[in-house]
């Protein structure tokens, strides 16, 4: 693949800047060479010597090709062709906790708003620091934009600050890794406490408040802290369990679930024991979904609008305008509470 020749051919085509000649010249060379995949490209110094272009111009052109995923680079090795799909304009990587229902809503909205010419890859770290670190290290340098739900762990500062701040957006959970980084995140402790206060009247109809929270899961710690603070200031018994068990179910209690698995088991047992949701047992669930609108007459939920989160994330990816936004938590009252 004669990259020099393809770039020089564009010198006689009006409308191209030097940077655009390099980008289009490389694309043209890839399109015409069936063996282009994996082929190495001239170095910055080689292009500068052959074409007489400034090094800065060549570096910017290669950056555009890297952002689109057409070219990759390795330290000490150089630039090489990573795909023969020269039509894609941008490569984006999305790193989430897991593919829960609300995160599926985020993904579908995010994918549709990016458009067809954007290549999107997705990974899940499941709140596992080792997996998380391995994913970030493996993707660094391979994408034009990075959209990552970070883990609250010491490894976050180390691995994420290796990614240029202009290419990284933190979503879902907030981690302070530097003022230059953008984020669209949730705040859990204060917002959950406000939700619980809004439900004071409903809680007064029940005896004991029960929260299901697992320390070894991806459950936000702020929810647990808010629950403890709220219950300590109120009259009446309360308890935190790591997961739902049938023996916990008692008439007159109100149950707060983060995991949908706990929620479904709880609702199933209520039905089996003929306990009426909202009257005999109160239920509050984190994160909303269409099924929660109808199951058991409707489950009260508190959540962040993940469609809006996806909208803001896609805007950042496409426009690269710095954003720092903490999303409001919404409460939807239904029959269960």
C-alpha positions as CSV (number, residue, x, y, z in Angstrom):
1,X,0.0,0.0,0.0
2,X,1.7,3.2,-1.2
3,X,0.5,5.8,1.2
4,X,2.8,8.5,-0.1
5,X,1.4,8.0,-3.6
6,X,-2.2,8.2,-2.4
7,X,-1.6,11.4,-0.5
8,X,0.3,13.1,-3.3
9,X,-2.6,12.3,-5.7
10,X,-4.8,14.5,-3.7
11,X,-2.5,17.5,-4.1
12,X,-4.2,18.2,-7.4
13,X,-7.7,18.0,-5.9
14,X,-9.1,21.3,-4.7
15,X,-10.7,21.8,-1.3
16,X,-8.3,19.5,0.7
17,X,-6.1,20.8,3.5
18,X,-2.9,19.0,4.1
19,X,-4.4,17.2,7.1
20,X,-7.4,16.1,5.0
21,X,-5.1,14.8,2.3
22,X,-3.3,12.5,4.7
23,X,-6.6,11.2,6.2
24,X,-8.2,10.6,2.8
25,X,-5.0,9.3,1.3
26,X,-4.7,6.6,3.9
27,X,-8.4,5.7,3.5
28,X,-8.0,5.5,-0.3
29,X,-4.9,3.3,0.1
30,X,-6.8,0.9,2.4
31,X,-9.8,0.8,0.1
32,X,-7.6,-0.2,-2.9
33,X,-5.5,-2.8,-1.1
34,X,-7.2,-6.1,-0.2
35,X,-4.2,-6.9,2.1
36,X,-4.4,-3.6,4.0
37,X,-5.6,-5.0,7.3
38,X,-2.7,-5.0,9.8
39,X,-0.4,-3.2,7.4
40,X,2.0,-0.6,8.9
41,X,1.9,3.0,7.9
42,X,4.7,5.5,7.5
43,X,5.9,7.1,10.6
44,X,5.4,10.8,11.3
45,X,9.0,11.5,10.5
46,X,8.8,9.5,7.2
47,X,5.7,11.4,6.1
48,X,7.3,14.8,7.1
49,X,10.4,14.0,5.1
50,X,8.6,12.7,2.0
51,X,5.8,15.3,1.9
52,X,7.3,18.3,3.4
53,X,4.4,18.7,5.8
54,X,4.7,19.9,9.4
55,X,4.9,17.1,12.0
56,X,2.0,18.7,13.9
57,X,-0.2,18.4,10.8
58,X,0.7,14.7,10.4
59,X,0.1,14.0,14.1
60,X,-3.4,15.6,13.9
61,X,-4.3,13.5,10.8
62,X,-3.2,10.3,12.4
63,X,-5.3,11.3,15.5
64,X,-8.4,11.6,13.3
65,X,-7.7,8.2,11.9
66,X,-7.2,6.8,15.4
67,X,-10.4,8.4,16.6
68,X,-12.3,6.7,13.8
69,X,-10.8,3.3,14.7
70,X,-9.2,2.9,11.2
71,X,-5.7,3.2,12.6
72,X,-4.1,2.1,15.9
73,X,-0.7,2.7,17.3
74,X,1.7,0.9,19.6
75,X,4.5,2.5,21.5
76,X,7.8,1.6,19.8
77,X,6.1,-0.1,16.9
78,X,4.2,2.6,15.0
79,X,0.9,3.1,13.3
80,X,-1.0,0.3,11.6
81,X,-4.4,-0.4,9.9
82,X,-6.9,-1.8,12.4
83,X,-9.9,-2.0,10.1
84,X,-10.7,-1.8,6.4
85,X,-14.1,-0.2,7.2
86,X,-13.1,3.3,6.2
87,X,-16.7,4.6,6.3
88,X,-16.9,4.7,10.1
89,X,-16.3,8.2,11.5
90,X,-15.8,7.5,15.2
91,X,-15.2,4.5,17.5
92,X,-16.7,4.6,21.0
93,X,-16.3,2.2,23.9
94,X,-18.9,1.9,26.6
95,X,-18.0,0.3,30.0
96,X,-20.9,-0.5,32.3
97,X,-21.5,-2.4,35.5
98,X,-23.9,-5.0,34.0
99,X,-26.7,-5.2,31.5
100,X,-29.6,-4.5,33.9
101,X,-33.0,-3.4,32.5
102,X,-32.3,0.3,33.2
103,X,-28.9,0.0,31.6
104,X,-30.4,-1.6,28.6
105,X,-32.6,1.5,28.2
106,X,-29.4,3.6,28.4
107,X,-27.6,1.5,25.8
108,X,-30.5,1.5,23.3
109,X,-30.9,5.3,23.6
110,X,-27.2,5.9,23.4
111,X,-26.7,3.7,20.4
112,X,-29.5,5.3,18.4
113,X,-28.4,8.8,19.1
114,X,-24.8,8.2,18.1
115,X,-25.9,7.3,14.5
116,X,-25.0,4.6,12.1
117,X,-21.4,5.7,11.3
118,X,-20.2,5.4,14.8
119,X,-18.7,2.1,15.9
120,X,-19.7,1.2,19.4
121,X,-18.2,-1.6,21.6
122,X,-19.5,-2.5,25.1
123,X,-17.9,-4.2,28.1
124,X,-19.1,-5.1,31.6
125,X,-16.9,-5.0,34.7
126,X,-19.5,-6.3,37.2
127,X,-18.0,-4.1,40.0
128,X,-14.9,-6.4,40.0
129,X,-11.8,-4.3,40.4
130,X,-9.5,-6.8,38.6
131,X,-11.9,-7.2,35.6
132,X,-12.4,-3.4,35.6
133,X,-8.6,-2.7,35.5
134,X,-8.0,-5.3,32.8
135,X,-10.8,-3.9,30.6
136,X,-9.5,-0.3,30.9
137,X,-5.9,-1.3,30.2
138,X,-6.9,-3.4,27.2
139,X,-9.0,-0.6,25.6
140,X,-6.8,2.4,26.3
141,X,-5.6,3.9,23.1
142,X,-7.9,2.0,20.8
143,X,-10.9,4.2,20.7
144,X,-11.8,7.8,19.9
145,X,-14.1,8.2,22.9
146,X,-14.5,6.4,26.2
147,X,-17.8,6.4,28.2
148,X,-17.2,4.6,31.5
149,X,-19.2,3.8,34.7
150,X,-16.3,3.9,37.2
151,X,-15.8,1.7,40.3
152,X,-15.3,3.4,43.7
153,X,-11.8,1.9,44.1
154,X,-8.2,3.1,44.3
155,X,-7.5,1.6,40.9
156,X,-9.9,4.1,39.2
157,X,-7.5,7.0,39.6
158,X,-4.6,5.0,38.2
159,X,-6.3,3.6,35.1
160,X,-8.7,6.4,34.1
161,X,-6.2,9.2,34.2
162,X,-4.2,7.5,31.5
163,X,-7.0,8.3,29.1
164,X,-7.0,11.9,27.7
165,X,-9.6,14.0,29.5
166,X,-11.1,15.2,26.3
167,X,-12.0,11.7,25.3
168,X,-13.4,10.4,28.6
169,X,-16.9,10.7,30.1
170,X,-17.7,9.3,33.5
171,X,-21.3,8.2,33.8
172,X,-23.6,6.7,36.4
173,X,-21.3,6.9,39.4
174,X,-19.2,9.9,40.3
175,X,-15.5,9.6,41.0
176,X,-13.3,12.7,41.5
177,X,-10.3,12.0,39.2
178,X,-9.5,15.6,38.3
179,X,-11.4,18.8,37.4
180,X,-10.5,18.4,33.7
181,X,-12.7,15.3,33.4
182,X,-16.4,15.4,32.4
183,X,-19.2,13.4,34.1
184,X,-22.9,12.9,34.0
185,X,-23.6,11.0,37.3
186,X,-26.0,10.1,40.0
187,X,-25.7,11.3,43.6
188,X,-27.1,8.6,46.0
189,X,-26.8,9.6,49.6
190,X,-28.5,13.0,49.7
191,X,-31.0,12.2,47.0
192,X,-32.1,8.9,48.6
193,X,-32.5,10.7,52.0
194,X,-34.8,13.2,50.3
195,X,-36.8,10.4,48.8
196,X,-37.2,8.8,52.2
197,X,-38.3,12.1,53.7
198,X,-40.9,12.5,51.0
199,X,-42.3,9.1,52.0
200,X,-42.6,9.9,55.7
201,X,-46.4,9.7,55.6
202,X,-46.5,6.4,53.8
203,X,-43.9,4.8,56.1
204,X,-46.1,5.8,59.1
205,X,-48.5,3.1,58.0
206,X,-46.0,0.3,58.6
207,X,-44.0,-1.0,61.5
208,X,-40.5,-2.0,60.5
209,X,-38.4,-0.7,57.7
210,X,-36.2,-3.2,55.9
211,X,-33.4,-2.5,53.3
212,X,-31.7,-5.1,51.2
213,X,-28.2,-4.1,50.5
214,X,-25.1,-6.2,49.7
215,X,-21.6,-4.7,50.5
216,X,-20.0,-7.0,47.9
217,X,-22.2,-5.9,45.0
218,X,-22.5,-2.9,42.8
219,X,-25.2,-1.4,45.1
220,X,-24.4,2.3,45.7
221,X,-23.1,2.8,49.2
222,X,-24.9,6.2,49.4
223,X,-28.3,4.4,49.5
224,X,-27.3,2.4,52.6
225,X,-25.9,5.5,54.4
226,X,-29.1,7.5,53.6
227,X,-31.3,4.7,55.0
228,X,-29.2,4.5,58.2
229,X,-29.3,8.2,58.7
230,X,-33.0,8.4,58.0
231,X,-34.0,5.5,60.3
232,X,-31.8,6.6,63.1
233,X,-33.7,9.9,63.2
234,X,-37.1,8.2,63.1
235,X,-39.0,6.2,65.6
236,X,-39.5,2.5,65.0
237,X,-37.4,-0.6,64.2
238,X,-35.4,-1.0,61.1
239,X,-32.9,-3.6,59.7
240,X,-30.5,-4.1,56.7
241,X,-30.2,-7.6,55.2
242,X,-27.7,-8.6,52.5
243,X,-30.4,-10.4,50.4
244,X,-34.1,-11.3,50.6
245,X,-35.2,-14.5,52.3
246,X,-38.7,-15.8,52.8
247,X,-38.5,-15.7,56.6
248,X,-38.0,-11.9,56.5
249,X,-41.5,-11.4,55.2
250,X,-43.9,-10.1,57.8
251,X,-47.2,-8.3,57.6
252,X,-46.9,-4.6,58.5
253,X,-43.3,-4.1,57.3
254,X,-42.0,-1.9,54.4
255,X,-39.3,-3.3,52.2
256,X,-36.7,-1.4,50.1
257,X,-35.0,-3.3,47.4
258,X,-32.1,-2.4,45.1
259,X,-31.7,-5.7,43.4
260,X,-34.7,-6.7,41.1
261,X,-34.0,-10.4,42.1
262,X,-34.9,-9.5,45.7
263,X,-37.9,-7.6,44.5
264,X,-39.3,-10.4,42.5
265,X,-38.8,-12.9,45.3
266,X,-40.5,-10.6,47.7
267,X,-43.5,-10.0,45.5
268,X,-43.8,-13.7,44.7
269,X,-43.9,-14.6,48.5
270,X,-46.5,-11.8,49.1
271,X,-48.8,-13.4,46.5
272,X,-48.3,-16.9,47.9
273,X,-49.2,-15.7,51.4
274,X,-52.1,-13.5,50.2
275,X,-50.5,-10.3,51.5
276,X,-51.7,-7.2,49.7
277,X,-49.0,-5.0,48.4
278,X,-49.4,-1.4,49.7
279,X,-51.7,-2.4,52.5
280,X,-50.2,-5.4,54.3
281,X,-46.7,-4.8,53.0
282,X,-45.0,-1.7,51.7
283,X,-42.5,-1.9,48.8
284,X,-40.0,0.7,47.5
285,X,-37.7,-0.3,44.6
286,X,-34.6,1.4,43.2
287,X,-34.6,2.0,39.4
288,X,-37.7,1.9,37.3
289,X,-38.9,-0.3,34.4
290,X,-42.1,-0.8,32.5
291,X,-42.9,-4.0,34.4
292,X,-42.8,-2.2,37.7
293,X,-45.7,0.0,36.5
294,X,-48.0,-3.0,36.3
295,X,-46.7,-5.8,38.6
296,X,-48.7,-6.1,41.9
297,X,-50.7,-3.1,40.9
298,X,-47.6,-0.9,40.5
299,X,-44.3,-0.6,42.5
300,X,-43.2,2.7,43.9
301,X,-39.7,3.5,42.5
302,X,-36.9,6.1,42.9
303,X,-34.5,6.4,40.0
304,X,-32.5,8.5,37.6
305,X,-33.7,8.9,34.0
306,X,-31.3,6.7,32.1
307,X,-32.7,7.9,28.8
308,X,-31.7,11.4,29.7
309,X,-28.3,10.2,30.9
310,X,-27.9,8.5,27.5
311,X,-28.9,11.7,25.7
312,X,-26.3,13.8,27.6
313,X,-23.6,11.1,27.1
314,X,-24.2,11.0,23.3
315,X,-24.1,14.8,23.2
316,X,-20.7,14.7,24.8
317,X,-19.3,12.1,22.5
318,X,-20.5,13.9,19.4
319,X,-19.7,17.5,20.5
320,X,-16.9,17.0,23.0
321,X,-18.1,19.9,25.1
322,X,-17.1,19.5,28.8
323,X,-20.0,18.6,31.0
324,X,-20.3,18.3,34.8
325,X,-23.8,17.3,35.8
326,X,-25.3,15.5,38.7
327,X,-28.7,14.1,37.8
328,X,-31.8,14.5,40.0
329,X,-33.5,11.4,41.4
330,X,-37.1,11.0,40.6
331,X,-39.8,9.4,42.7
332,X,-42.9,7.7,41.2
333,X,-45.6,6.8,43.7
334,X,-47.6,3.7,42.9
335,X,-49.8,1.3,44.8
336,X,-47.0,-0.4,46.7
337,X,-46.3,2.6,48.9
